[in-house]
């Protein structure tokens, strides 16, 4: 065992309470129409502003040249735009870029941009590039997963929907290509910030906003059952991923102590209900750790867990984390697990690590420069 280090806690409540009501980047068209109506402005101004914020990713009202100057000044006073600043960027050998963003309250978060070439039906690489953004939903994380650098840093506060969307916008600008996929797999547990998460996803998905298809938007949770239940009721076809990492209760409790009050069998029932309600498959993320969760009993437990539910297993290879006592499983073990899953008609893949040389891969995000 090792001791979890917590970062100094910064009180977030004053910042959140002060900024929530006038976070205009989180308003939908109907809310913006109401704002402009009270200002005596025509309804079409709402769509103009929404497009400036989420299609053109304007950073200031000065850029919104089709809005009257007096209106821009009024908006600036009553609805100041929150701004994230890139304070550090690292570029991996594989093209992945890791960003550290400074927030207005001087906290910091990380996000990652992952480019990849399209593969045509003929198997050849296309000239176009897909860009996936892995964004954060909280400053730090309260889940304390033993293998995750973010969990070692502790939890500070929830992010606003605006702060989530702006991570994506700034990374898109930096790459100069349109974001095609987004994953809420950065710092934090998304379902512990549910309302702001869903607001952000609606902006990302909206045809008046970032226009990213719901099936290209993935939320990854440690297995917060209440969040899974709520997510199943969302009308959009968002994708759900669950960090499992062990199908044996005692091992999962050791690796993921903050979900030990939500038993494996209840998690499986939640997945079954999600499958039934949405008709969609759930991705199970499983990081193989040498001598911890990669034995014969662990494999049998996973195979049993996957019975009678509609899932895809994504095997992750462990990435290097400072001061971690854990080591990745051997390649032959990874192959053995993939073969066993496929023999049991469970779709499985191995996620190749991206950006691990800049500490930008799964489990490595901890605001290191």
C-alpha positions in Angstrom: 0.0 0.0 0.0 1.0 3.6 -0.4 -0.2 6.9 1.1 -2.4 9.2 -1.0 -1.2 12.7 -1.1 -3.8 15.5 -1.2 -3.2 18.9 -2.7 -4.0 21.9 -0.6 -7.8 22.4 -0.8 -8.9 25.6 -2.3 -12.5 26.7 -1.3 -14.5 26.7 -4.5 -17.9 27.7 -3.3 -17.5 31.5 -3.5 -16.2 31.2 -7.1 -19.0 28.8 -8.2 -21.8 30.8 -6.6 -20.6 34.1 -7.9 -20.1 32.9 -11.5 -22.9 30.4 -12.0 -25.8 32.8 -12.6 -24.1 34.8 -15.3 -22.2 32.0 -17.1 -23.6 33.0 -20.5 -21.6 30.3 -22.3 -23.8 27.7 -20.6 -27.1 29.3 -21.8 -29.1 27.6 -24.5 -30.9 29.5 -27.3 -34.1 29.8 -25.3 -32.2 31.3 -22.3 -30.3 33.7 -24.5 -33.5 34.8 -26.2 -34.9 35.6 -22.8 -31.7 37.6 -22.0 -32.0 39.7 -25.2 -35.7 40.2 -24.7 -35.1 41.8 -21.4 -32.5 44.0 -23.0 -35.0 45.0 -25.7 -33.1 43.2 -28.4 -34.5 41.1 -31.3 -34.7 37.4 -30.9 -32.1 36.7 -33.7 -29.4 38.1 -31.5 -29.6 34.9 -29.4 -28.5 32.7 -32.3 -25.8 35.2 -33.3 -24.3 35.1 -29.8 -24.6 31.3 -29.5 -22.7 30.8 -32.8 -20.0 33.3 -31.8 -19.5 31.4 -28.5 -19.7 27.8 -29.7 -19.1 27.7 -33.5 -16.5 30.5 -33.8 -15.2 30.1 -30.2 -14.9 33.8 -29.6 -12.9 34.7 -26.6 -14.2 38.2 -26.2 -17.3 40.3 -27.2 -15.0 42.5 -29.3 -14.8 39.7 -31.9 -18.6 39.7 -32.3 -18.7 42.4 -35.0 -22.3 41.8 -36.1 -23.5 42.8 -32.6 -23.9 46.5 -31.9 -21.1 48.1 -29.9 -23.4 49.2 -27.2 -24.8 45.7 -26.8 -21.3 44.2 -26.7 -20.4 46.7 -23.9 -23.6 45.8 -22.0 -22.9 42.1 -22.3 -19.3 42.5 -21.2 -20.5 44.2 -18.0 -23.4 41.9 -17.1 -22.1 38.6 -18.5 -18.3 38.7 -18.4 -16.8 35.8 -20.4 -14.7 33.3 -18.3 -11.4 32.6 -19.8 -9.0 29.6 -19.6 -5.3 30.3 -20.4 -2.9 27.7 -21.7 0.0 27.8 -19.3 1.9 24.8 -20.6 1.8 22.6 -23.7 3.7 19.4 -24.3 3.8 17.5 -27.6 4.3 13.8 -27.7 6.3 11.8 -30.3 3.0 10.4 -31.5 1.5 13.9 -32.1 -0.6 14.0 -28.9 -0.7 17.3 -27.1 -1.1 17.8 -23.4 -2.3 21.1 -22.1 -2.4 22.7 -18.6 -5.1 25.4 -18.3 -5.1 28.1 -15.7 -8.6 28.9 -14.4 -9.8 32.3 -13.2 -9.4 31.3 -9.6 -5.8 30.2 -10.2 -6.6 26.5 -10.1 -5.2 24.3 -12.9 -6.6 21.4 -15.0 -5.3 19.3 -17.8 -6.7 18.2 -21.1 -5.3 16.2 -24.0 -5.7 16.5 -27.8 -5.2 13.2 -29.7 -4.9 13.3 -33.5 -5.3 10.2 -35.7 -5.5 9.6 -39.4 -8.8 8.3 -40.9 -8.6 4.7 -42.3 -10.6 4.2 -45.5 -12.6 1.1 -46.4 -9.7 -0.1 -48.5 -7.5 0.0 -45.5 -5.4 2.9 -46.7 -4.7 6.0 -44.6 -6.7 9.0 -45.6 -5.3 12.5 -45.7 -7.9 13.8 -43.2 -7.2 13.7 -39.5 -9.6 13.0 -36.7 -9.1 14.9 -33.4 -10.2 13.5 -30.1 -10.2 15.7 -27.0 -10.0 14.2 -23.5 -11.3 16.9 -21.2 -11.6 17.3 -17.4 -14.8 17.8 -15.4 -13.3 18.6 -12.0 -10.2 20.3 -10.5 -8.5 17.2 -9.1 -10.5 14.1 -8.2 -12.0 12.7 -5.0 -12.1 9.0 -6.1 -8.5 8.2 -5.0 -8.0 5.3 -7.4 -4.7 3.7 -6.4 -3.3 3.6 -9.9 -4.2 7.2 -11.0 -2.0 10.3 -10.6 -5.1 12.6 -10.5 -6.5 10.8 -7.5 -3.2 11.4 -5.6 -3.8 15.2 -6.0 -7.1 15.2 -4.2 -10.3 17.2 -5.1 -10.6 21.0 -5.2 -13.9 21.9 -7.0 -16.3 21.1 -9.9 -15.8 22.7 -13.2 -18.5 24.8 -14.8 -20.0 23.7 -18.2 -18.3 26.7 -19.7 -14.9 25.6 -18.4 -15.4 22.1 -19.9 -16.4 23.4 -23.3 -13.6 25.9 -23.4 -11.0 23.2 -23.0 -12.3 21.7 -26.3 -12.5 25.0 -28.0 -8.9 26.0 -27.2 -7.5 22.7 -28.2 -9.4 22.8 -31.5 -7.9 26.3 -32.1 -4.4 25.1 -31.3 -4.6 22.2 -33.7 -6.4 24.2 -36.4 -8.7 21.2 -37.2 -12.2 20.4 -36.1 -12.7 18.2 -33.1 -14.4 15.0 -34.1 -14.7 13.1 -30.8 -14.7 14.2 -27.1 -14.2 12.0 -24.1 -14.9 13.1 -20.5 -11.9 11.0 -19.3 -9.6 13.7 -17.9 -9.4 14.8 -14.3 -12.4 14.2 -12.1 -15.4 11.9 -11.8 -17.9 13.3 -14.4 -21.0 11.9 -12.6 -20.2 13.8 -9.4 -20.6 17.0 -11.4 -23.7 15.7 -13.3 -25.7 18.9 -14.1 -22.7 20.9 -15.4 -21.5 17.9 -17.4 -24.9 17.4 -19.2 -25.1 21.2 -19.9 -21.6 21.0 -21.5 -22.5 17.9 -23.5 -25.6 19.6 -24.9 -23.5 22.5 -26.1 -20.9 20.1 -27.6 -23.7 18.2 -29.4 -25.9 21.1 -30.4 -26.3 21.8 -34.2 -26.1 25.5 -33.2 -23.0 24.8 -31.1 -20.0 22.5 -31.7 -22.0 20.0 -33.8 -20.3 16.9 -32.5 -22.5 13.8 -32.9 -23.8 12.2 -29.6 -22.2 8.9 -30.5 -18.8 10.6 -30.7 -19.2 11.9 -27.1 -18.1 9.5 -24.4 -18.4 9.9 -20.6 -16.2 7.7 -18.4 -17.3 7.0 -14.8 -15.8 5.0 -12.0 -19.2 3.3 -11.7 -21.4 5.9 -9.9 -24.7 4.0 -10.1 -26.9 7.0 -9.6 -25.2 8.8 -12.4 -25.5 5.7 -14.7 -29.3 5.7 -14.0 -29.6 9.4 -14.8 -27.5 9.1 -17.9 -29.7 6.3 -19.2 -32.6 8.8 -19.3 -30.8 11.4 -21.4 -32.4 11.4 -24.9 -29.1 11.8 -26.8 -27.2 8.7 -27.8 -24.1 9.6 -25.8 -21.6 6.7 -25.1 -21.0 5.4 -21.6 -17.7 3.9 -20.4 -17.2 2.4 -17.0 -13.8 2.0 -15.3 -14.0 -1.5 -13.9 -10.4 -2.6 -13.4 -11.5 -5.6 -11.4 -14.6 -7.8 -11.3 -13.6 -9.1 -7.8 -15.0 -7.0 -5.0 -12.0 -7.0 -2.7 -9.5 -6.1 -5.4 -11.8 -3.4 -6.9 -12.2 -1.9 -3.4 -8.5 -1.8 -3.0 -7.9 -0.2 -6.4 -11.0 2.1 -6.3 -11.8 2.8 -2.6 -14.4 5.5 -3.2 -16.8 3.2 -5.0 -16.5 0.4 -2.5 -20.0 1.3 -1.2 -21.5 0.3 -4.6 -21.1 -3.5 -5.0 -20.1 -5.2 -8.2 -23.5 -7.0 -8.5 -25.4 -3.7 -8.2 -23.1 -2.2 -10.8 -23.9 -5.1 -13.1 -27.6 -4.6 -12.5 -27.2 -0.9 -13.4 -25.5 -1.8 -16.6 -28.2 -4.3 -17.5 -30.9 -1.6 -16.9 -28.9 0.8 -19.0 -28.7 -1.8 -21.8 -32.4 -2.4 -21.7 -33.4 1.3 -21.6 -31.1 2.6 -24.2 -30.3 -0.4 -26.4 -26.7 0.7 -26.3 -23.5 -1.1 -25.4 -21.3 -0.1 -22.5 -17.5 0.0 -22.6 -15.8 -1.6 -19.7 -12.3 -0.2 -19.1 -9.9 -2.6 -17.5 -6.3 -1.6 -16.7 -4.1 -4.8 -16.3 -1.7 -4.4 -13.4 0.9 -7.0 -12.8 0.2 -9.3 -9.9 -2.8 -7.3 -8.8 -5.7 -7.9 -11.2 -4.3 -10.0 -14.0 -4.4 -13.6 -12.6 -6.6 -16.6 -13.6 -9.2 -15.8 -11.0 -9.4 -12.2 -12.1 -10.0 -13.3 -15.7 -12.7 -15.7 -14.7 -14.3 -13.0 -12.6 -14.4 -10.7 -15.6 -15.8 -13.4 -17.9 -18.6 -14.0 -15.3 -19.3 -10.3 -14.9 -19.8 -9.9 -18.6 -22.4 -12.6 -18.9 -25.9 -11.4 -19.8 -24.9 -7.8 -20.3 -24.1 -5.9 -23.5 -20.6 -4.7 -23.1 -17.3 -4.2 -24.9 -14.1 -4.6 -22.9 -11.3 -2.1 -23.5 -8.0 -3.5 -22.1 -5.6 -0.7 -21.0 -1.9 -1.1 -20.5 -0.7 0.7 -17.4 1.3 3.9 -17.9 4.2 5.0 -15.8 3.2 7.1 -12.8 5.8 8.6 -10.4 6.1 6.8 -7.0 3.6 4.2 -8.1 4.2 0.6 -6.7 2.3 -0.9 -9.7 3.7 -2.3 -12.9 2.0 -3.1 -16.2 1.2 -6.7 -17.0 3.3 -8.6 -19.6 2.4 -8.6 -23.3 1.7 -12.3 -23.2 -0.8 -11.8 -20.4 -2.6 -9.0 -22.4 -2.9 -11.4 -25.4 -4.2 -14.2 -23.2 -7.0 -12.0 -21.9 -8.0 -10.8 -25.3 -8.1 -14.3 -26.6 -10.2 -15.5 -23.7 -12.7 -12.7 -24.1 -13.0 -13.3 -27.8 -13.5 -17.1 -27.2 -16.4 -16.2 -24.9 -17.9 -14.0 -27.6 -17.1 -10.8 -25.7 -15.8 -8.0 -28.0 -12.5 -6.8 -26.7 -9.7 -4.4 -27.8 -6.4 -3.1 -26.4 -6.2 0.6 -26.1 -2.8 1.7 -27.3 -1.4 4.4 -25.0 -1.1 7.9 -26.6 1.0 10.6 -25.1 2.6 8.5 -22.3 6.0 10.1 -23.0 4.5 13.5 -21.9 2.4 12.1 -19.0 -0.7 12.6 -21.1 -2.0 9.1 -21.1 -4.7 7.4 -19.0 -4.1 7.8 -15.3 -1.2 10.2 -15.7 -2.9 13.6 -15.5 -1.7 15.6 -12.5 -0.9 19.1 -13.8 2.8 18.4 -14.2 4.9 20.8 -16.4 
